[in-house]
Amino acid sequence: MLKPKIKAQTLLSTLWIFILFNMILRDLHEFPTEGYIEELIALKLSEKVMLFYGFMVEIPILMVLFSRLLNDTANKWANIIAASITLLGILSTLPAGDMDDVFFASMSSAVLLAIILVAWKLPALDRSSI
């Protein structure tokens, strides 16, 4: 495995940016598909569902910033929890997905697992120095 020459916080933030680009470009990739815009217009989502989706997409956005600002212990757990929630959200879309959805989900899943691995290796807070 490659040893990154950048700090873990910078790497984590960059990986979250990758996730965001992947999510955005996956959606944009669907626009030329026949019937996609009509399908979007026909959706009748409640305010609660829209709030839930807004919360889910806000997680990667916040993690770009939090990955750089939090101390190692908070960073470790925030990244592990956020990546796990995001991974479950992405995997939940697969039953209705086509081939390109599976491709984008596979790429995102691999990077989210990398985020969990990098975060897991962050040093724990040394209680003896407190």
LORO-749863 format. One record per atom (N, C-alpha, C, O): residue number from 1; atom name; z, x, y. Coordinates in pm, whole numbers, plus 50000, padded with zeros to 5 digits. Each point is the difference from the previous one (the first is absolute). Layout:
residues N
+-----+------+-------+-------+-------+
: pos : site :    c3 :    c1 :    c2 :
+-----+------+-------+-------+-------+
: NUM :   CA :     Z :     X :     Y :
...
+-----+------+-------+-------+-------+
***
This chain:
residues 130
+-----+------+-------+-------+-------+
: pos : site :    c3 :    c1 :    c2 :
+-----+------+-------+-------+-------+
:   1 :    N : 50000 : 50085 : 49881 :
:   1 :   CA : 50000 : 49915 : 50119 :
:   1 :    C : 50000 : 50089 : 50124 :
:   1 :    O : 50060 : 50107 : 50001 :
:   2 :    N : 49872 : 49847 : 50102 :
:   2 :   CA : 49995 : 50076 : 50123 :
:   2 :    C : 50134 : 49995 : 50071 :
:   2 :    O : 50066 : 49897 : 50005 :
:   3 :    N : 49974 : 50216 : 50049 :
:   3 :   CA : 50122 : 50004 : 50080 :
:   3 :    C : 49959 : 49985 : 50145 :
:   3 :    O : 49933 : 50087 : 50056 :
:   4 :    N : 50106 : 49802 : 50007 :
:   4 :   CA : 49960 : 49981 : 50139 :
:   4 :    C : 50065 : 50103 : 50091 :
:   4 :    O : 50114 : 50040 : 49979 :
:   5 :    N : 49812 : 50003 : 50121 :
:   5 :   CA : 50051 : 50098 : 50095 :
:   5 :    C : 50052 : 49930 : 50125 :
:   5 :    O : 50023 : 50063 : 50104 :
:   6 :    N : 49997 : 49806 : 49885 :
:   6 :   CA : 50055 : 49925 : 50112 :
:   6 :    C : 50135 : 49942 : 49960 :
:   6 :    O : 50030 : 49987 : 49881 :
:   7 :    N : 50048 : 49977 : 50218 :
:   7 :   CA : 50132 : 49943 : 49972 :
:   7 :    C : 49985 : 49866 : 49929 :
:   7 :    O : 49901 : 49929 : 50018 :
:   8 :    N : 50198 : 50039 : 49901 :
:   8 :   CA : 49996 : 49876 : 49922 :
:   8 :    C : 49986 : 49879 : 50091 :
:   8 :    O : 49927 : 49906 : 49967 :
:   9 :    N : 50142 : 50093 : 50148 :
:   9 :   CA : 49993 : 49886 : 50091 :
:   9 :    C : 49857 : 49981 : 50052 :
:   9 :    O : 49953 : 49887 : 50011 :
:  10 :    N : 49980 : 50222 : 50021 :
:  10 :   CA : 49862 : 49992 : 50048 :
:  10 :    C : 49907 : 49952 : 49889 :
:  10 :    O : 49911 : 49918 : 50024 :
:  11 :    N : 50110 : 50133 : 49856 :
:  11 :   CA : 49920 : 49957 : 49886 :
:  11 :    C : 50018 : 49851 : 49973 :
:  11 :    O : 49903 : 49928 : 49979 :
:  12 :    N : 50222 : 50026 : 50022 :
:  12 :   CA : 50026 : 49858 : 49975 :
:  12 :    C : 49934 : 49913 : 50106 :
:  12 :    O : 49936 : 49900 : 49968 :
:  13 :    N : 50078 : 50138 : 50157 :
:  13 :   CA : 49938 : 49924 : 50109 :
:  13 :    C : 49848 : 49995 : 49983 :
:  13 :    O : 49938 : 49896 : 50021 :
:  14 :    N : 50003 : 50217 : 49942 :
:  14 :   CA : 49855 : 50005 : 49979 :
:  14 :    C : 49957 : 49914 : 49882 :
:  14 :    O : 49896 : 49934 : 50007 :
:  15 :    N : 50181 : 50064 : 49888 :
:  15 :   CA : 49968 : 49915 : 49885 :
:  15 :    C : 50008 : 49852 : 50037 :
:  15 :    O : 49920 : 49920 : 49952 :
:  16 :    N : 50176 : 50043 : 50132 :
:  16 :   CA : 50008 : 49862 : 50046 :
:  16 :    C : 49880 : 49964 : 50087 :
:  16 :    O : 49952 : 49887 : 49995 :
:  17 :    N : 49999 : 50207 : 50084 :
:  17 :   CA : 49878 : 49976 : 50078 :
:  17 :    C : 49883 : 49975 : 49906 :
:  17 :    O : 49917 : 49913 : 50025 :
:  18 :    N : 50075 : 50164 : 49867 :
:  18 :   CA : 49896 : 49979 : 49898 :
:  18 :    C : 50009 : 49858 : 49945 :
:  18 :    O : 49897 : 49932 : 49987 :
:  19 :    N : 50223 : 50022 : 49982 :
:  19 :   CA : 50019 : 49865 : 49947 :
:  19 :    C : 49950 : 49896 : 50101 :
:  19 :    O : 49931 : 49906 : 49963 :
:  20 :    N : 50104 : 50113 : 50164 :
:  20 :   CA : 49956 : 49906 : 50103 :
:  20 :    C : 49848 : 49996 : 50012 :
:  20 :    O : 49940 : 49892 : 50005 :
:  21 :    N : 49997 : 50226 : 50000 :
:  21 :   CA : 49853 : 50003 : 50006 :
:  21 :    C : 49940 : 49931 : 49878 :
:  21 :    O : 49903 : 49926 : 50013 :
:  22 :    N : 50153 : 50099 : 49872 :
:  22 :   CA : 49950 : 49938 : 49877 :
:  22 :    C : 50011 : 49848 : 50006 :
:  22 :    O : 49908 : 49929 : 49958 :
:  23 :    N : 50204 : 50020 : 50094 :
:  23 :   CA : 50018 : 49856 : 50010 :
:  23 :    C : 49901 : 49939 : 50100 :
:  23 :    O : 49937 : 49898 : 49971 :
:  24 :    N : 50050 : 50165 : 50144 :
:  24 :   CA : 49911 : 49949 : 50105 :
:  24 :    C : 49854 : 50005 : 49954 :
:  24 :    O : 49926 : 49902 : 50013 :
:  25 :    N : 50033 : 50212 : 49934 :
:  25 :   CA : 49861 : 50016 : 49961 :
:  25 :    C : 49964 : 49915 : 49878 :
:  25 :    O : 49885 : 49960 : 49985 :
:  26 :    N : 50210 : 50013 : 49931 :
:  26 :   CA : 49976 : 49910 : 49887 :
:  26 :    C : 49965 : 49862 : 50053 :
:  26 :    O : 49906 : 49936 : 49952 :
:  27 :    N : 50170 : 50017 : 50148 :
:  27 :   CA : 49972 : 49869 : 50058 :
:  27 :    C : 49865 : 49999 : 50072 :
:  27 :    O : 49923 : 49905 : 49985 :
:  28 :    N : 50049 : 50199 : 50092 :
:  28 :   CA : 49871 : 50008 : 50070 :
:  28 :    C : 49883 : 50008 : 49901 :
:  28 :    O : 49892 : 49948 : 50026 :
:  29 :    N : 50132 : 50117 : 49862 :
:  29 :   CA : 49900 : 50016 : 49896 :
:  29 :    C : 49955 : 49864 : 49943 :
:  29 :    O : 49887 : 49986 : 49952 :
:  30 :    N : 50201 : 49917 : 50054 :
:  30 :   CA : 49971 : 49867 : 49945 :
:  30 :    C : 49912 : 49915 : 50091 :
:  30 :    O : 49933 : 49908 : 49951 :
:  31 :    N : 50066 : 50119 : 50180 :
:  31 :   CA : 49928 : 49913 : 50094 :
:  31 :    C : 49853 : 49974 : 49965 :
:  31 :    O : 49957 : 49886 : 50011 :
:  32 :    N : 49965 : 50214 : 49947 :
:  32 :   CA : 49860 : 49971 : 49969 :
:  32 :    C : 49979 : 49920 : 49870 :
:  32 :    O : 49889 : 49956 : 49972 :
:  33 :    N : 50217 : 50027 : 49951 :
:  33 :   CA : 49989 : 49926 : 49874 :
:  33 :    C : 49966 : 49855 : 50028 :
:  33 :    O : 50057 : 49937 : 50089 :
:  34 :    N : 49849 : 50010 : 49835 :
:  34 :   CA : 49956 : 49862 : 50019 :
:  34 :    C : 50117 : 49902 : 49986 :
:  34 :    O : 50071 : 50001 : 49900 :
:  35 :    N : 49946 : 49917 : 50200 :
:  35 :   CA : 50101 : 49896 : 49997 :
:  35 :    C : 50140 : 50044 : 50041 :
:  35 :    O : 50090 : 49917 : 50006 :
:  36 :    N : 49930 : 50210 : 50023 :
:  36 :   CA : 50135 : 50049 : 50030 :
:  36 :    C : 50054 : 49939 : 50129 :
:  36 :    O : 50115 : 49955 : 50003 :
:  37 :    N : 49805 : 50042 : 50101 :
:  37 :   CA : 50047 : 49947 : 50129 :
:  37 :    C : 50029 : 49850 : 49987 :
:  37 :    O : 50100 : 49952 : 50053 :
:  38 :    N : 49815 : 49977 : 49878 :
:  38 :   CA : 50023 : 49857 : 49978 :
:  38 :    C : 50129 : 49978 : 49921 :
:  38 :    O : 50075 : 49906 : 50026 :
:  39 :    N : 49948 : 50181 : 49877 :
:  39 :   CA : 50122 : 49991 : 49920 :
:  39 :    C : 50123 : 50022 : 50086 :
:  39 :    O : 50100 : 49930 : 49985 :
:  40 :    N : 49894 : 50168 : 50107 :
:  40 :   CA : 50111 : 50025 : 50091 :
:  40 :    C : 50026 : 49882 : 50091 :
:  40 :    O : 50115 : 49962 : 50023 :
:  41 :    N : 49777 : 49979 : 50028 :
:  41 :   CA : 50013 : 49885 : 50091 :
:  41 :    C : 50063 : 49881 : 49927 :
:  41 :    O : 50076 : 49924 : 50059 :
:  42 :    N : 49891 : 50061 : 49814 :
:  42 :   CA : 50048 : 49886 : 49923 :
:  42 :    C : 50147 : 50014 : 49957 :
:  42 :    O : 50062 : 49902 : 49959 :
:  43 :    N : 49994 : 50218 : 50051 :
:  43 :   CA : 50140 : 50020 : 49959 :
:  43 :    C : 50093 : 49921 : 50090 :
:  43 :    O : 49987 : 50000 : 50123 :
:  44 :    N : 50106 : 49934 : 49816 :
:  44 :   CA : 50102 : 49925 : 50074 :
:  44 :    C : 50136 : 50059 : 49964 :
:  44 :    O : 50068 : 49953 : 49909 :
:  45 :    N : 49970 : 50152 : 50165 :
:  45 :   CA : 50127 : 50067 : 49972 :
:  45 :    C : 50107 : 49952 : 50096 :
:  45 :    O : 49975 : 49983 : 50120 :
:  46 :    N : 50144 : 49994 : 49827 :
:  46 :   CA : 50111 : 49954 : 50084 :
:  46 :    C : 50051 : 50116 : 50086 :
:  46 :    O : 49969 : 50116 : 49976 :
:  47 :    N : 50110 : 49848 : 50124 :
:  47 :   CA : 50060 : 50102 : 50087 :
:  47 :    C : 50091 : 50093 : 49919 :
:  47 :    O : 50007 : 50119 : 50028 :
:  48 :    N : 50063 : 49826 : 49873 :
:  48 :   CA : 50090 : 50082 : 49917 :
:  48 :    C : 49922 : 50103 : 49919 :
:  48 :    O : 50041 : 50115 : 49988 :
:  49 :    N : 49845 : 49843 : 49957 :
:  49 :   CA : 49916 : 50092 : 49922 :
:  49 :    C : 49944 : 50108 : 50092 :
:  49 :    O : 49997 : 50117 : 49963 :
:  50 :    N : 49958 : 49844 : 50156 :
:  50 :   CA : 49947 : 50097 : 50096 :
:  50 :    C : 50108 : 50099 : 50043 :
:  50 :    O : 49973 : 50119 : 50015 :
:  51 :    N : 50150 : 49832 : 50004 :
:  51 :   CA : 50111 : 50088 : 50035 :
:  51 :    C : 50028 : 50098 : 49886 :
:  51 :    O : 50025 : 50118 : 50024 :
:  52 :    N : 49970 : 49833 : 49853 :
:  52 :   CA : 50021 : 50088 : 49884 :
:  52 :    C : 49894 : 50111 : 49995 :
:  52 :    O : 50034 : 50116 : 49982 :
:  53 :    N : 49839 : 49848 : 50035 :
:  53 :   CA : 49893 : 50099 : 50000 :
:  53 :    C : 50014 : 50097 : 50117 :
:  53 :    O : 49972 : 50119 : 49986 :
:  54 :    N : 50071 : 49831 : 50129 :
:  54 :   CA : 50025 : 50087 : 50115 :
:  54 :    C : 50110 : 50101 : 49969 :
:  54 :    O : 49989 : 50117 : 50037 :
:  55 :    N : 50117 : 49837 : 49897 :
:  55 :   CA : 50109 : 50088 : 49959 :
:  55 :    C : 49948 : 50106 : 49903 :
:  55 :    O : 50035 : 50118 : 50012 :
:  56 :    N : 49882 : 49841 : 49892 :
:  56 :   CA : 49950 : 50094 : 49900 :
:  56 :    C : 49912 : 50109 : 50061 :
:  56 :    O : 50007 : 50115 : 49959 :
:  57 :    N : 49912 : 49849 : 50139 :
:  57 :   CA : 49911 : 50100 : 50061 :
:  57 :    C : 50077 : 50086 : 50100 :
:  57 :    O : 49958 : 50111 : 50031 :
:  58 :    N : 50154 : 49838 : 50019 :
:  58 :   CA : 50081 : 50077 : 50096 :
:  58 :    C : 50072 : 50116 : 49930 :
:  58 :    O : 50032 : 50100 : 50064 :
:  59 :    N : 49994 : 49888 : 49809 :
:  59 :   CA : 50073 : 50105 : 49927 :
:  59 :    C : 49927 : 50135 : 50010 :
:  59 :    O : 50062 : 50097 : 50042 :
:  60 :    N : 49810 : 49913 : 49921 :
:  60 :   CA : 49933 : 50130 : 50013 :
:  60 :    C : 49992 : 50048 : 50145 :
:  60 :    O : 50008 : 50120 : 50027 :
:  61 :    N : 49976 : 49787 : 50067 :
:  61 :   CA : 49993 : 50039 : 50141 :
:  61 :    C : 50131 : 50066 : 50043 :
:  61 :    O : 50000 : 50106 : 50062 :
:  62 :    N : 50112 : 49831 : 49903 :
:  62 :   CA : 50131 : 50057 : 50034 :
:  62 :    C : 50025 : 50133 : 49930 :
:  62 :    O : 50062 : 50089 : 50057 :
:  63 :    N : 49888 : 49924 : 49820 :
:  63 :   CA : 50026 : 50122 : 49924 :
:  63 :    C : 49928 : 50121 : 50057 :
:  63 :    O : 50044 : 50113 : 49980 :
:  64 :    N : 49844 : 49866 : 50090 :
:  64 :   CA : 49933 : 50112 : 50067 :
:  64 :    C : 50100 : 50064 : 50097 :
:  64 :    O : 50012 : 50122 : 50006 :
:  65 :    N : 50058 : 49795 : 50069 :
:  65 :   CA : 50098 : 50049 : 50098 :
:  65 :    C : 50130 : 50044 : 49932 :
:  65 :    O : 50049 : 50110 : 50026 :
:  66 :    N : 50007 : 49805 : 49889 :
:  66 :   CA : 50129 : 50031 : 49938 :
:  66 :    C : 49995 : 50127 : 49916 :
:  66 :    O : 50100 : 50072 : 49993 :
:  67 :    N : 49788 : 49957 : 49945 :
:  67 :   CA : 49989 : 50121 : 49917 :
:  67 :    C : 50023 : 50126 : 50081 :
:  67 :    O : 50043 : 50102 : 49947 :
:  68 :    N : 49928 : 49891 : 50181 :
:  68 :   CA : 50018 : 50116 : 50088 :
:  68 :    C : 50136 : 50002 : 50069 :
:  68 :    O : 50046 : 50107 : 50042 :
:  69 :    N : 50019 : 49779 : 49969 :
:  69 :   CA : 50122 : 49992 : 50080 :
:  69 :    C : 50130 : 50000 : 49920 :
:  69 :    O : 50102 : 50049 : 50048 :
:  70 :    N : 49895 : 49897 : 49831 :
:  70 :   CA : 50124 : 49985 : 49923 :
:  70 :    C : 50046 : 50134 : 49941 :
:  70 :    O : 49919 : 50089 : 49974 :
:  71 :    N : 50213 : 49923 : 50007 :
:  71 :   CA : 50049 : 50120 : 49931 :
:  71 :    C : 49959 : 49993 : 49853 :
:  71 :    O : 49954 : 49896 : 49952 :
:  72 :    N : 50062 : 50213 : 49977 :
:  72 :   CA : 49948 : 50010 : 49863 :
:  72 :    C : 50051 : 49890 : 49907 :
:  72 :    O : 49922 : 49943 : 49923 :
:  73 :    N : 50207 : 50026 : 50082 :
:  73 :   CA : 50054 : 49899 : 49909 :
:  73 :    C : 49944 : 49862 : 50032 :
:  73 :    O : 49954 : 49930 : 49910 :
:  74 :    N : 50048 : 50031 : 50216 :
:  74 :   CA : 49946 : 49870 : 50039 :
:  74 :    C : 49849 : 49996 : 49974 :
:  74 :    O : 49947 : 49897 : 49957 :
:  75 :    N : 49985 : 50214 : 50069 :
:  75 :   CA : 49856 : 50009 : 49978 :
:  75 :    C : 49966 : 49981 : 49853 :
:  75 :    O : 49907 : 49928 : 49964 :
:  76 :    N : 50171 : 50137 : 49953 :
:  76 :   CA : 49978 : 49989 : 49855 :
:  76 :    C : 50002 : 49854 : 49956 :
:  76 :    O : 49906 : 49952 : 49937 :
:  77 :    N : 50201 : 49978 : 50096 :
:  77 :   CA : 50017 : 49864 : 49951 :
:  77 :    C : 49908 : 49901 : 50071 :
:  77 :    O : 49950 : 49906 : 49938 :
:  78 :    N : 50028 : 50114 : 50191 :
:  78 :   CA : 49908 : 49911 : 50072 :
:  78 :    C : 49860 : 50010 : 49942 :
:  78 :    O : 49934 : 49898 : 49981 :
:  79 :    N : 50019 : 50223 : 49991 :
:  79 :   CA : 49866 : 50019 : 49944 :
:  79 :    C : 49989 : 49946 : 49859 :
:  79 :    O : 49900 : 49938 : 49965 :
:  80 :    N : 50201 : 50085 : 49954 :
:  80 :   CA : 49996 : 49950 : 49861 :
:  80 :    C : 49998 : 49847 : 49999 :
:  80 :    O : 49922 : 49939 : 49927 :
:  81 :    N : 50163 : 49999 : 50154 :
:  81 :   CA : 50006 : 49853 : 50003 :
:  81 :    C : 49872 : 49942 : 50061 :
:  81 :    O : 49943 : 49906 : 49946 :
:  82 :    N : 50012 : 50151 : 50166 :
:  82 :   CA : 49880 : 49950 : 50067 :
:  82 :    C : 49877 : 50017 : 49911 :
:  82 :    O : 49917 : 49910 : 49992 :
:  83 :    N : 50070 : 50204 : 49942 :
:  83 :   CA : 49885 : 50024 : 49912 :
:  83 :    C : 50004 : 49904 : 49881 :
:  83 :    O : 49896 : 49951 : 49957 :
:  84 :    N : 50222 : 50023 : 49989 :
:  84 :   CA : 50012 : 49908 : 49887 :
:  84 :    C : 49961 : 49858 : 50039 :
:  84 :    O : 49927 : 49933 : 49927 :
:  85 :    N : 50120 : 50021 : 50189 :
:  85 :   CA : 49966 : 49866 : 50047 :
:  85 :    C : 49849 : 49990 : 50027 :
:  85 :    O : 49936 : 49902 : 49962 :
:  86 :    N : 50010 : 50200 : 50104 :
:  86 :   CA : 49857 : 50000 : 50031 :
:  86 :    C : 49917 : 50004 : 49872 :
:  86 :    O : 49898 : 49931 : 49989 :
:  87 :    N : 50145 : 50148 : 49914 :
:  87 :   CA : 49929 : 50009 : 49872 :
:  87 :    C : 50000 : 49864 : 49930 :
:  87 :    O : 49896 : 49957 : 49948 :
:  88 :    N : 50217 : 49976 : 50050 :
:  88 :   CA : 50006 : 49867 : 49938 :
:  88 :    C : 49906 : 49901 : 50072 :
:  88 :    O : 49934 : 49918 : 49937 :
:  89 :    N : 50062 : 50091 : 50196 :
:  89 :   CA : 49911 : 49914 : 50077 :
:  89 :    C : 49854 : 50025 : 49967 :
:  89 :    O : 49922 : 49905 : 49984 :
:  90 :    N : 50041 : 50221 : 50005 :
:  90 :   CA : 49860 : 50034 : 49968 :
:  90 :    C : 49965 : 49958 : 49857 :
:  90 :    O : 49893 : 49944 : 49976 :
:  91 :    N : 50197 : 50082 : 49931 :
:  91 :   CA : 49973 : 49965 : 49861 :
:  91 :    C : 49994 : 49848 : 49980 :
:  91 :    O : 49933 : 49952 : 49908 :
:  92 :    N : 50138 : 49973 : 50177 :
:  92 :   CA : 49998 : 49853 : 49986 :
:  92 :    C : 49865 : 49941 : 50036 :
:  92 :    O : 49971 : 49885 : 49964 :
:  93 :    N : 49945 : 50190 : 50107 :
:  93 :   CA : 49867 : 49950 : 50037 :
:  93 :    C : 49896 : 50022 : 49890 :
:  93 :    O : 49891 : 49944 : 50006 :
:  94 :    N : 50142 : 50136 : 49895 :
:  94 :   CA : 49901 : 50038 : 49898 :
:  94 :    C : 49949 : 49887 : 49912 :
:  94 :    O : 49882 : 49999 : 49966 :
:  95 :    N : 50202 : 49905 : 49994 :
:  95 :   CA : 49946 : 49896 : 49912 :
:  95 :    C : 49879 : 49927 : 50058 :
:  95 :    O : 49914 : 49954 : 49925 :
:  96 :    N : 50078 : 50036 : 50207 :
:  96 :   CA : 49886 : 49930 : 50062 :
:  96 :    C : 49896 : 50099 : 50054 :
:  96 :    O : 49903 : 49959 : 50064 :
:  97 :    N : 50117 : 50169 : 49910 :
:  97 :   CA : 49913 : 50102 : 50059 :
:  97 :    C : 49873 : 50026 : 49923 :
:  97 :    O : 49993 : 49979 : 49879 :
:  98 :    N : 49904 : 50068 : 50194 :
:  98 :   CA : 49877 : 50043 : 49936 :
:  98 :    C : 50003 : 50153 : 49987 :
:  98 :    O : 50104 : 50062 : 50021 :
:  99 :    N : 49783 : 49998 : 49943 :
:  99 :   CA : 49999 : 50144 : 49971 :
:  99 :    C : 50041 : 50086 : 50119 :
:  99 :    O : 50074 : 50097 : 49983 :
: 100 :    N : 49879 : 49870 : 50136 :
: 100 :   CA : 50038 : 50083 : 50115 :
: 100 :    C : 50147 : 49981 : 50035 :
: 100 :    O : 50064 : 50094 : 50049 :
: 101 :    N : 49992 : 49787 : 49928 :
: 101 :   CA : 50143 : 49979 : 50022 :
: 101 :    C : 50082 : 50088 : 49905 :
: 101 :    O : 50101 : 50058 : 50040 :
: 102 :    N : 49854 : 49950 : 49835 :
: 102 :   CA : 50068 : 50085 : 49902 :
: 102 :    C : 49992 : 50147 : 50042 :
: 102 :    O : 50097 : 50074 : 49986 :
: 103 :    N : 49787 : 49967 : 50066 :
: 103 :   CA : 49984 : 50137 : 50047 :
: 103 :    C : 50097 : 50030 : 50113 :
: 103 :    O : 50074 : 50099 : 49995 :
: 104 :    N : 49928 : 49816 : 50109 :
: 104 :   CA : 50090 : 50024 : 50113 :
: 104 :    C : 50146 : 49993 : 49957 :
: 104 :    O : 50082 : 50079 : 50048 :
: 105 :    N : 49952 : 49829 : 49863 :
: 105 :   CA : 50137 : 49989 : 49950 :
: 105 :    C : 50039 : 50124 : 49920 :
: 105 :    O : 50114 : 50046 : 50008 :
: 106 :    N : 49793 : 50009 : 49916 :
: 106 :   CA : 50027 : 50121 : 49922 :
: 106 :    C : 50028 : 50119 : 50092 :
: 106 :    O : 50093 : 50077 : 49977 :
: 107 :    N : 49825 : 49937 : 50127 :
: 107 :   CA : 50021 : 50108 : 50096 :
: 107 :    C : 50135 : 49986 : 50070 :
: 107 :    O : 50076 : 50096 : 50012 :
: 108 :    N : 49954 : 49784 : 50034 :
: 108 :   CA : 50127 : 49976 : 50068 :
: 108 :    C : 50118 : 50022 : 49906 :
: 108 :    O : 50101 : 50058 : 50040 :
: 109 :    N : 49886 : 49896 : 49837 :
: 109 :   CA : 50108 : 50016 : 49903 :
: 109 :    C : 50029 : 50147 : 49973 :
: 109 :    O : 50116 : 50040 : 49993 :
: 110 :    N : 49780 : 50040 : 49993 :
: 110 :   CA : 50019 : 50144 : 49976 :
: 110 :    C : 50072 : 50064 : 50118 :
: 110 :    O : 50090 : 50083 : 49980 :
: 111 :    N : 49872 : 49881 : 50141 :
: 111 :   CA : 50063 : 50060 : 50118 :
: 111 :    C : 50144 : 49949 : 50016 :
: 111 :    O : 50088 : 50076 : 50039 :
: 112 :    N : 49936 : 49798 : 49931 :
: 112 :   CA : 50138 : 49948 : 50007 :
: 112 :    C : 50089 : 50068 : 49897 :
: 112 :    O : 50117 : 50026 : 50027 :
: 113 :    N : 49830 : 50003 : 49855 :
: 113 :   CA : 50078 : 50075 : 49901 :
: 113 :    C : 50025 : 50143 : 50050 :
: 113 :    O : 50107 : 50056 : 49975 :
: 114 :    N : 49797 : 50003 : 50094 :
: 114 :   CA : 50020 : 50132 : 50059 :
: 114 :    C : 50109 : 49995 : 50107 :
: 114 :    O : 50081 : 50092 : 50011 :
: 115 :    N : 49922 : 49801 : 50068 :
: 115 :   CA : 50105 : 49984 : 50101 :
: 115 :    C : 50136 : 49996 : 49933 :
: 115 :    O : 50094 : 50065 : 50045 :
: 116 :    N : 49918 : 49859 : 49849 :
: 116 :   CA : 50127 : 49990 : 49927 :
: 116 :    C : 50040 : 50137 : 49946 :
: 116 :    O : 50117 : 50038 : 50008 :
: 117 :    N : 49788 : 50036 : 49938 :
: 117 :   CA : 50029 : 50133 : 49945 :
: 117 :    C : 50044 : 50097 : 50110 :
: 117 :    O : 50099 : 50071 : 49982 :
: 118 :    N : 49830 : 49933 : 50129 :
: 118 :   CA : 50036 : 50090 : 50111 :
: 118 :    C : 50137 : 49961 : 50054 :
: 118 :    O : 50084 : 50086 : 50026 :
: 119 :    N : 49939 : 49784 : 49993 :
: 119 :   CA : 50128 : 49954 : 50053 :
: 119 :    C : 50114 : 50032 : 49904 :
: 119 :    O : 50109 : 50037 : 50043 :
: 120 :    N : 49867 : 49949 : 49829 :
: 120 :   CA : 50105 : 50027 : 49900 :
: 120 :    C : 50044 : 50147 : 50006 :
: 120 :    O : 50116 : 50031 : 49972 :
: 121 :    N : 49793 : 50058 : 50065 :
: 121 :   CA : 50031 : 50142 : 50005 :
: 121 :    C : 50068 : 50042 : 50130 :
: 121 :    O : 50042 : 50115 : 50014 :
: 122 :    N : 49970 : 49792 : 50082 :
: 122 :   CA : 50071 : 50035 : 50124 :
: 122 :    C : 50145 : 50032 : 49965 :
: 122 :    O : 50059 : 49936 : 49914 :
: 123 :    N : 49997 : 50163 : 50153 :
: 123 :   CA : 50138 : 50037 : 49967 :
: 123 :    C : 50098 : 49889 : 50037 :
: 123 :    O : 49985 : 49932 : 50101 :
: 124 :    N : 50114 : 50053 : 49815 :
: 124 :   CA : 50106 : 49903 : 50027 :
: 124 :    C : 50096 : 50060 : 50102 :
: 124 :    O : 50011 : 50122 : 50014 :
: 125 :    N : 50058 : 49793 : 50055 :
: 125 :   CA : 50098 : 50045 : 50098 :
: 125 :    C : 50112 : 50073 : 49929 :
: 125 :    O : 50057 : 49949 : 49904 :
: 126 :    N : 49974 : 50171 : 50142 :
: 126 :   CA : 50106 : 50081 : 49941 :
: 126 :    C : 50133 : 49951 : 50057 :
: 126 :    O : 50033 : 50026 : 50115 :
: 127 :    N : 50043 : 49903 : 49804 :
: 127 :   CA : 50128 : 49941 : 50043 :
: 127 :    C : 50105 : 50107 : 50033 :
: 127 :    O : 50093 : 49972 : 50076 :
: 128 :    N : 49895 : 50147 : 49870 :
: 128 :   CA : 50099 : 50105 : 50024 :
: 128 :    C : 49992 : 50054 : 50143 :
: 128 :    O : 50096 : 50061 : 50049 :
: 129 :    N : 49789 : 49917 : 50018 :
: 129 :   CA : 49985 : 50052 : 50136 :
: 129 :    C : 50044 : 49899 : 50107 :
: 129 :    O : 49993 : 50028 : 50119 :
: 130 :    N : 50052 : 49854 : 49836 :
: 130 :   CA : 50042 : 49897 : 50097 :
: 130 :    C : 50143 : 50020 : 50041 :
: 130 :    O : 50052 : 49924 : 50080 :
+-----+------+-------+-------+-------+
***
